Amino acid sequence: MMTTESFQALRPRPRLKGIAFLAIVFGSATIISGGKVLFGPDAVREMAGRVVPFVVWINFFSGFAYIAAGLAIWRALPWALGLSIAIAVVACAVTIGFGIWVAVGGAYELRTVGALTLRTGFWVAIALALWRAKTR
């Protein structure tokens, strides 16, 4: 179990501040883009094309978790690593679900493949970076 003291030792590392900043920006962009597709005018929804509803909804709500994780990393809170791992696991699960959606013939946009790859890779990389920082 990680203690507050062990994670507090990470506070001065500028790289973690950079990771935190990127997570917050990524979360904000995720909320904005997902919100436009979910709640925006019809023209925006039409431009989005063949969205996969569960992917858009999960990504939209995940944006709030991204911001929370970014703030936790910034403040070197002990639960930042756990939340980052949880986000990475959810991203992997959504990617698998999307793969099943495609395999059974569901309509989708090719850019969804890229977005899921980016999100999953981003959060796996953050979780690994925090894990490495914790174990050093």
C-alpha positions in Angstrom: 0.0 0.0 0.0 1.3 3.4 -0.9 1.5 6.0 1.8 1.0 9.7 1.5 4.7 10.2 2.3 5.9 8.0 -0.5 3.8 9.8 -3.1 4.6 13.2 -1.6 8.3 12.6 -2.4 7.3 12.8 -6.1 6.0 16.4 -5.7 9.1 18.2 -6.9 9.4 16.3 -10.1 8.6 18.6 -13.0 7.8 15.7 -15.3 4.8 14.8 -13.0 3.5 18.4 -13.2 3.7 18.1 -17.0 1.8 14.8 -17.0 -0.8 16.4 -14.7 -1.2 19.4 -16.9 -1.6 17.2 -20.0 -4.2 15.0 -18.2 -6.2 18.1 -17.3 -6.1 19.5 -20.8 -7.0 16.1 -22.3 -9.9 15.8 -19.8 -11.2 19.2 -20.7 -11.0 18.6 -24.4 -12.7 15.2 -23.9 -15.6 16.8 -22.0 -16.0 19.6 -24.6 -15.8 17.4 -27.7 -18.1 14.7 -26.2 -20.5 17.3 -24.9 -20.8 18.8 -28.3 -21.6 15.5 -29.9 -24.0 14.5 -27.1 -25.7 17.8 -26.4 -24.8 20.1 -29.3 -27.0 21.2 -32.2 -28.0 18.7 -34.9 -25.3 20.1 -37.3 -22.6 19.1 -34.8 -24.1 15.7 -34.4 -24.3 15.2 -38.2 -20.6 16.3 -38.6 -19.7 13.6 -36.0 -20.9 10.9 -38.4 -21.5 7.4 -37.2 -20.7 7.7 -33.6 -20.7 4.7 -31.3 -23.0 5.8 -28.5 -21.4 3.9 -25.6 -18.0 5.1 -26.6 -19.1 8.7 -26.7 -20.9 8.5 -23.3 -18.0 6.7 -21.6 -15.5 9.1 -23.0 -17.5 12.1 -22.0 -17.8 10.9 -18.3 -14.2 9.8 -18.4 -13.2 13.4 -19.1 -14.2 14.3 -15.5 -12.0 11.4 -14.2 -9.1 12.6 -16.4 -9.3 16.1 -14.7 -9.6 14.5 -11.3 -6.5 12.3 -12.0 -4.6 15.3 -13.3 -5.4 17.4 -10.2 -4.4 14.4 -8.0 -1.1 14.0 -9.8 -0.4 17.7 -9.6 -1.0 17.7 -5.9 0.8 14.3 -5.5 -2.2 12.7 -3.8 -1.8 9.0 -2.9 -4.8 7.9 -5.0 -3.6 9.4 -8.2 -1.9 6.2 -9.3 -5.0 4.1 -8.5 -7.3 6.4 -10.5 -4.9 6.5 -13.4 -4.8 2.7 -13.5 -8.6 2.6 -13.3 -8.9 5.0 -16.2 -6.4 2.9 -18.3 -8.4 -0.2 -17.5 -11.7 1.5 -18.6 -10.0 2.8 -21.7 -8.9 -0.8 -22.6 -12.4 -2.2 -21.8 -14.0 0.4 -24.1 -11.5 -0.4 -26.8 -12.4 -4.1 -26.5 -16.1 -3.3 -26.5 -15.6 -1.1 -29.6 -13.8 -4.0 -31.3 -16.7 -6.2 -30.6 -19.1 -3.5 -31.9 -17.1 -3.4 -35.2 -16.8 -7.2 -35.4 -20.6 -7.6 -35.3 -21.1 -5.0 -38.0 -21.8 -1.9 -36.0 -21.4 1.4 -37.9 -18.4 3.5 -36.8 -16.0 6.3 -37.9 -12.4 5.4 -38.6 -11.3 8.4 -36.4 -12.9 6.5 -33.4 -10.1 3.9 -33.8 -7.5 6.6 -33.6 -9.2 8.3 -30.7 -9.5 5.1 -28.7 -5.8 4.2 -29.4 -4.7 7.7 -28.3 -6.8 7.6 -25.1 -5.7 4.1 -24.2 -2.1 4.7 -24.9 -2.1 8.0 -23.1 -3.5 6.6 -19.9 -1.5 3.4 -19.9 1.6 5.6 -20.3 0.5 7.8 -17.4 -0.2 4.8 -15.2 3.2 3.3 -16.0 5.0 6.6 -15.4 3.3 7.0 -12.0 4.1 3.4 -11.2 7.7 3.9 -12.0 7.9 7.1 -10.1 6.4 5.4 -7.1 8.8 2.4 -7.2 12.0 4.6 -7.5 
